[in-house]
Amino acid sequence: MNYLVTGGAGFIGSNYVRMLLSGQLGPVSSVLVLDKLTYAGTLTNLASLPSDSFEFIQGDICDSELTKKLVSRHNAVINFAAESHVDRSIEGSRDFVLTNVLGTQTLLEAARVGSIETFVQVSTDEVYGSIIEGSWPETHPLLPNSPYAASKASADLFARSYYKTHGLDIRITRCSNNYGPYQFPEKIIPFFVTNLIDGLKIPVYGNGANVRDWLHVDDHCRGIHAVLMHGRAGEIYNIGGGTELTNVELTRKILNLMGKNESSIEYVTDRLGHDIRYSVDITKISNELGYKPIVDWKQGLSDTVDWYQRNEGWWRPLKT
């Protein structure tokens, strides 16, 4: 199979590409990454990949001529390309609309014209809003609370419309919070780890009671690939990690791994519209595709902290 991976120089996309090209996900004919290389995408994430089966093109998914040209050469499109930081979306949402909504629609149209076999839209659990108890099934209404989440919900609806209207084989995945190597250091785990390396405080929003479900990026990539290979057209699949923690519980685990104490915590004014809890029900993907997270949370977090400690040369230029 020939893969077009958009946003493949970012955190999740680059991990997926490395897993593809290492053979962990099965046989691969070729992988082409299309990435705009904005602040969160970097070619260092794709270093040392085999040139015989890998190609990189710098470009924008909003470029209709480029996307039509590239899509026509591939069997599958996996769309990771997105603006994804909630705080940035609160400060200014225009780029989120352009990339996440218009960019996705441009890709979908290219896929329609190019008669692509399968299109996987990589989305987020944040489109569901916030949930006090229980977990969201895929049928839950979309109730996004941040501009970022609203843009991803809009992209999901465009994807669904191309399945319903044009019969395009669209599959949507919605994941919980990811962690692992190569995550841009504005996200909570790498931000806290790198701040602690530099002897800085780590800011915790409000009282730190907000709950997130944590999913190792490798498990996420395995889930996405299962949906690509064995999922059903027009369906949505939640991908979760099964480890729910409050932000302050997560913070304490990071402090403990780094030999620090709670004097490093600085409680700050809460984020606007901060969702209290996310939790996805993964019954559907488990029953249909046999997915389950396999990375042990404690080991995964320890390995992630260790990776940032050992790879200062990767994260420091991005953070500064």
N, C-alpha and C positions, 0 to 999 in steps of 0.2 A: 504494500500500500504506500502511496505517496501522500505525505502529510504536509499541509500548510498550517503552521502554528503562528497565529498573530499574537503580538505581545510576548513573544518567546524569549526576549532578553530581560524580562522582569523576573520577579521572585518565583511565582508558581510555574509560569511558562518555561523558564530555563530549567527548573528541576524536572519538568515533564520531558523536555527535549533530551536532557542527559539520560533519563531513564529509558527513553525510546532508543537512543543511539547506543546504549550499553547492552541492549538486548533484554533488559529486565521485563519488558512488556510484550515481547514476542518479536517476530521477524519484521523488518522495516526495509522498504526499498529506498526511500529518500525522505528527508525532512528539510523543508524550507521555512525559515523564520522571517517574518515580516514584523519589523518593530520601528517605531518612530524615534526611539532612543531619547525619550524625555528624561527628566531627572531620575526616575525610578528604574529605567532600563539602561543596562550597560553591557558592552561587549565582553567585559571581563567575566560575566556570568556564562559566557559561551566559549571560553578559552579551551583550546586543546581538543576540540571535537573533530572527528574524522572527516576530512575534506571530501572524501569520495562519495559520501552519502548525505552530506550536510551543506546547506547554502544559506547565506544571510543576505537580506536586502533591507536597507534602511528606507522606510516609507510610512505613509500615513494610511490607516484603514479608511479615512474619509476620501481618499483619492480613488475615484470610481474607475478611471482608466487602468490604473495600476492593479487594483484588486481584480478587475475582470480578467486581465492578462494572467495574473498569477493563479487565480482560482481555476481557470480552465485547464491547468496543467496537473491538477491534483484530484485525488479521490475523496479526501476528507479535509474539512476545515475545523480547527479547534480554536475558538476565539477567546483568548486570554486578555486581549488588549483592552485596557480600561484605566481611567483615573479612579483611584480606590481609597483615598484617605479622607475620612469623614471630616476631620478638622479643616482640611483644605477646601472641601465642598461647602462648608459653612462660611468660610471667608470669601469664597467666590465660586459660583456653580457653573459658569458658562463653559469652561473646558470639560466639565463632566457631561454636559448635554452634548457637546460637539463629539467627543470621543465615544462615550458610552451609548448614546442614542443614535446620532447621525452616523457615526462610524459603524455601528452594528447594522443599521439599515443598509448602508452602502455595501457591506460585506454580504448581507443576505441577498441583495439584488444581484451582486456578482455571482453568487452561488446559484441563483435562479437561472440567470442567463447561461452560466457555464455548466448547468446540469450536474452539479456536484452530487456525489453519492450520499454523503452524510455531513451534517453541520452540527457541531456541539457548541452550544452557548454556555460559557462558564459564568455562573452568577453567584449570588450570595444569600445567606439566610436573612440578611438585613432587610430584604424586600418584604418580609412578613411583618416587620415592626417590632414589637416587644411583647413578651409573654410572661405572665407572673408564675404560672404553674403548668405542668404538662409539656408537651412538645408539639411542634407544628408538623402536620402531614403536608404532602405536596398540594393538597386541595384547599389549604387555608387561604383566605383572601389576602391580597397584597395590600399592606398598610404601611408603606415606608414612612419613616419619620425624619430622615436627613436628606439633603439634596443628593448626596451620593446614592443612597438607597433608592430614591425616586428615579434616578437616571438608570439604575440597573433594572428596576421593575419595568420601566418603559422599554428597555432593550428586550427583556423577556417577552413582553407583550408583542413587540414587533416580530420576534422570532416565532412565537405561536401563530401570529397572523400569516406568516409565510408558509407555515405548515397547512393551515386551514384553507387559505386562499389558493396557493400555488402547488400544494402537495409536496413541498420540499421536505426532505427527511431531516427534521430539526429535533434535537434532543437537548434539554436544558438541565444543567446541574446547579444545585444550590448548596454551598458549603458553609460550615461553621468556621470559626477563627483559625487560620493557619499559623504554624510556626515551623522553624527549621532554618537551614543554612541559606545564605544569599537573600535574606529578607531585608528590604531597604530599612536603614536604621532610624526611620521616623516611627515605625510601628513599635508597639509597646515592649515586646520582649527584647529585640535588639537595641531599642532606645535605652531601656533600663540597664542592660548589660554594658553597653558602651559608656553610658554615663558613669556607672560604678567603676569601670576600668579607669576612667579619668578622675575619679574622686569627687564626682558631682552628685548633687541630690537627684532623686527620681520623683517626678511629680505624679501624684495619684489624684484623679478627679474625685471631688466630693468626699464621701466617706469610704470610697473603695468597695461599695456593696454591689456594684453592677456585676452580673454573672455572664460569663461566656463559656461556650463549649470549645475545647481545644482539639485541633486536628493536625497531626503531623503532615507536612507537605507531601511526603512520599505516599502516605495513605490516600491523600486527596488525589494525587496523580493516578494511583491504581484505580480509584473509584471512577475518575473521568474516563480512563481507558476502558474500563468494563462497560460503561455506558456507550462509548463509541463502538465497541466491538459487538456487544450483545444486547444493548438497550433497544427500546421500541421507538419508532418514529412518533413525534408529537408528544412524547412523554417528558415529565419532569422527575428528577431523582435528587433527593436530599442526600448529602454526604457529610456525616458527622464523625467526631472523634470519640465521643462518649466520656469526656472528662470535663465536668462543669466546675468552675472555680470562680469565686468573687475576685475582683481585681486585686484586692488587698491580700487574698490568699496566694494568688500568683506572685505578687510582689515579694511576699515573705519566702516563698520557695526559691526565687532568684537570689534574694539576699543570703539565704542559707547556703546555696551552692557557691556563692562567691565570698563566703566568710565575712559578711557584713551584718550589721544590725539595723534595727528600725530607726535609728537616728538619721539614716540616709533618706528616709521618706519625707517628702514635702507634700502635704495635702493642699490642693489648689482648687479654685472655683470650678464647679462642675461644668462640663460641656453643655452647650445649648441642646435641648431636646434629647438628652442622653438616654438611650434605651436601657431599661433596667435588666432585662434578661433575654438571651437567645437560647433556643434549644430545638434542634431538628429531630424529627422522628425518621430513623433510617430503616424502618421495617420494609419498605418497598424495595429499595436497592439490595437489601440483604436477602429477601425472599426470591426476588426475580434474578439477581445477578450474582448472588453468593458473596457480596461485599461485606467485609468487616474490617475495622481498623486493627492493624497488627503491631504497630509500633508502641511499645510500652511507654506510657506517659512520663514516668520518672526518668527512664533512660533517655527518652527523646529530648526532654528538657535539658538534662545534664549534657548530652552530646551537643545540643544547640548552643548552650552557654560556652562550652569548651571550644566550639568552632569559632565563635566571635573572639574569644580570647587568643586563639591561634592565628586569626586572619585579620589583624589590625590593618594590614596593607590593603585589604579589600574595602573595609568599611570607613576608614578615616577620611579618604578623599571624598566619599559620598556625603559624609556627615558635615564636613566643613564647607 
